Amino acid sequence: MSTLLLTGATGLVGSRLLPRLVADGHDCRVLVRREQPLPDGATAVLGDLDDPTTLRAATEGVAAVVHLAALFRTDDEAAIWRANLDGTRHLLDAVTAHAPAARFVMASTGNVYDHDQARPGQEDDSCHPTAAYPASKVAAEALLRESGLTWSVLRLPFVYGEGDGHLASMPTLAERFGLHPAHTYSVAHHRDVAAAVRLALTGALDGRIANLADDAPVTVYDMARLAGSPIDGSAEPLAHPWAGRMDSSLLRSLGFRPAVPTIWDAAAQGIL
Ligand SMILES: NC(=O)c1ccc[n+]([C@@H]2O[C@H](COP(=O)([O-])OP(=O)(O)OC[C@H]3O[C@@H](n4cnc5c(N)ncnc54)[C@H](OP(=O)(O)O)[C@@H]3O)[C@@H](O)[C@H]2O)c1
């Protein structure tokens, strides 16, 4: 059985992806910063993207890497750049040295697209993000593309589901960032993050950046309501109506179909 390295396995996305990768039959090695319980079939390697000396044991001999680890729920911009750009550089160096044939799949974000775009973001749009998180992701994507490894990038939308608390945080996010209630975001359920990662692991996305999104973008208003904390509407016009929206036709053309087509299906199935 070939070994797959997963980073970010303790996060919202990774903790839901890991059991699925294990169930798929991957021998999962997981980079963790501290000891913690993992599903049967996963092996922890203690390490930190900040410390290159810890990454040999994590990467040696792996056939694939799924790199989710990142920092973005903070205002500390230096820490964001350190984790997302320097950390990715350290990981790429380790993979190049110890597993040069590995397929490297990296999670990025739909936040990379310009906020004043006139339509949903497409993968070959030029992106000029100014905030540290998306800017560090664009820079990390470039490092990966130039690494000489076999690579793909999945730009994730707002990911939700399985009680991860992300949807429940929407009323707080709306207040903190002044989100317009009528603003729509591309979204995807954890099941479909797994489906997209599975597709990437087949090689179908090699050498590509691909947007992930389900069939129906959702308003902030609807997300808050689905989370059980309704917010008021607003009659103000939207300043940047296409910010946070991604065109997922490339991924669909490569075989992806969402297993959870809309957030409403997730609500009906009880998997929010
Ligand atoms: N969730 C979303 O809606 C969403 C949307 C777009 C893109 N994404 C992308 O998807 C990925 C996962 O997001 P998430 O929501 O799961 O993030 P998260 O919940 O914040 O988890 C971040 C993960 O990265 C790990 N990490 C951070 N710094 C590290 C370091 N220096 N060394 C090793 N591990 C480190 C954390 O480990 P600790 O437990 O040790 O802190 C944790 O496992 C990210 O790349 C993010 O950019 C997510």
The ligand as an SDF file (V2000), in Angstrom:
LIG
                    3D

 48 52  0  0  0  0  0  0  0  0999 V2000
  -12.5270   25.9090    5.7540 N   0  0  0  0  0  0  0  0  0  0  0  0
  -12.8180   26.6050    4.6580 C   0  0  0  0  0  0  0  0  0  0  0  0
  -13.9560   27.0320    4.4210 O   0  0  0  0  0  0  0  0  0  0  0  0
  -11.7440   26.8770    3.6420 C   0  0  0  0  0  0  0  0  0  0  0  0
  -12.0530   27.7150    2.5610 C   0  0  0  0  0  0  0  0  0  0  0  0
  -11.0790   27.9610    1.5820 C   0  0  0  0  0  0  0  0  0  0  0  0
   -9.8310   27.3650    1.6990 C   0  0  0  0  0  0  0  0  0  0  0  0
   -9.5460   26.5630    2.7650 N   0  0  0  0  0  0  0  0  0  0  0  0
   -8.2060   25.9550    2.8350 C   0  0  0  0  0  0  0  0  0  0  0  0
   -8.3280   24.6220    3.3080 O   0  0  0  0  0  0  0  0  0  0  0  0
   -7.2440   24.3130    4.1750 C   0  0  0  0  0  0  0  0  0  0  0  0
   -7.7690   23.7980    5.5140 C   0  0  0  0  0  0  0  0  0  0  0  0
   -8.6000   24.8040    6.1000 O   0  0  0  0  0  0  0  0  0  0  0  0
   -9.2620   24.5760    7.5350 P   0  0  0  0  0  0  0  0  0  0  0  0
  -10.4960   25.3900    7.5600 O   0  0  0  0  0  0  0  0  0  0  0  0
   -9.3200   23.1240    7.8400 O   0  0  0  0  0  0  0  0  0  0  0  0
   -8.1550   25.2790    8.4730 O   0  0  0  0  0  0  0  0  0  0  0  0
   -8.0150   25.1730   10.0650 P   0  0  0  0  0  0  0  0  0  0  0  0
   -9.2270   24.5960   10.6740 O   0  0  0  0  0  0  0  0  0  0  0  0
   -7.5540   26.5200   10.5280 O   0  0  0  0  0  0  0  0  0  0  0  0
   -6.8190   24.1290   10.2510 O   0  0  0  0  0  0  0  0  0  0  0  0
   -5.4980   24.4780    9.9420 C   0  0  0  0  0  0  0  0  0  0  0  0
   -4.6200   23.2350   10.0480 C   0  0  0  0  0  0  0  0  0  0  0  0
   -3.2710   23.6100    9.6930 O   0  0  0  0  0  0  0  0  0  0  0  0
   -2.4090   23.1480   10.7170 C   0  0  0  0  0  0  0  0  0  0  0  0
   -1.2320   24.0160   10.7980 N   0  0  0  0  0  0  0  0  0  0  0  0
   -1.1960   25.3560   10.8570 C   0  0  0  0  0  0  0  0  0  0  0  0
    0.0650   25.7840   10.9500 N   0  0  0  0  0  0  0  0  0  0  0  0
    0.8520   24.6750   10.9270 C   0  0  0  0  0  0  0  0  0  0  0  0
    2.2550   24.4520   11.0080 C   0  0  0  0  0  0  0  0  0  0  0  0
    3.1250   25.4640   11.1400 N   0  0  0  0  0  0  0  0  0  0  0  0
    2.7090   23.1860   10.9570 N   0  0  0  0  0  0  0  0  0  0  0  0
    1.8450   22.1440   10.8510 C   0  0  0  0  0  0  0  0  0  0  0  0
    0.5120   22.2950   10.7810 N   0  0  0  0  0  0  0  0  0  0  0  0
    0.0280   23.5550   10.8390 C   0  0  0  0  0  0  0  0  0  0  0  0
   -3.2510   23.2240   11.9890 C   0  0  0  0  0  0  0  0  0  0  0  0
   -2.6460   22.4220   12.9870 O   0  0  0  0  0  0  0  0  0  0  0  0
   -2.8640   22.6980   14.5910 P   0  0  0  0  0  0  0  0  0  0  0  0
   -4.1040   21.8980   14.9700 O   0  0  0  0  0  0  0  0  0  0  0  0
   -1.6190   22.1890   15.1890 O   0  0  0  0  0  0  0  0  0  0  0  0
   -3.0590   24.1870   14.7530 O   0  0  0  0  0  0  0  0  0  0  0  0
   -4.5630   22.6560   11.4680 C   0  0  0  0  0  0  0  0  0  0  0  0
   -4.4870   21.2480   11.3770 O   0  0  0  0  0  0  0  0  0  0  0  0
   -6.3830   25.5560    4.2540 C   0  0  0  0  0  0  0  0  0  0  0  0
   -5.3120   25.4430    3.3630 O   0  0  0  0  0  0  0  0  0  0  0  0
   -7.3160   26.6800    3.8350 C   0  0  0  0  0  0  0  0  0  0  0  0
   -6.5970   27.7280    3.2060 O   0  0  0  0  0  0  0  0  0  0  0  0
  -10.4690   26.3130    3.7440 C   0  0  0  0  0  0  0  0  0  0  0  0
  1  2  1  0
  2  3  2  0
  2  4  1  0
  4  5  1  0
  4 48  2  0
  5  6  2  0
  6  7  1  0
  7  8  2  0
  8  9  1  0
  8 48  1  0
  9 10  1  0
  9 46  1  0
 10 11  1  0
 11 12  1  0
 11 44  1  0
 12 13  1  0
 13 14  1  0
 14 15  2  0
 14 16  1  0
 14 17  1  0
 17 18  1  0
 18 19  2  0
 18 20  1  0
 18 21  1  0
 21 22  1  0
 22 23  1  0
 23 24  1  0
 23 42  1  0
 24 25  1  0
 25 26  1  0
 25 36  1  0
 26 27  1  0
 26 35  1  0
 27 28  2  0
 28 29  1  0
 29 30  1  0
 29 35  2  0
 30 31  1  0
 30 32  2  0
 32 33  1  0
 33 34  2  0
 34 35  1  0
 36 37  1  0
 36 42  1  0
 37 38  1  0
 38 39  2  0
 38 40  1  0
 38 41  1  0
 42 43  1  0
 44 45  1  0
 44 46  1  0
 46 47  1  0
M  CHG  2   8   1  16  -1
M  END
$$$$
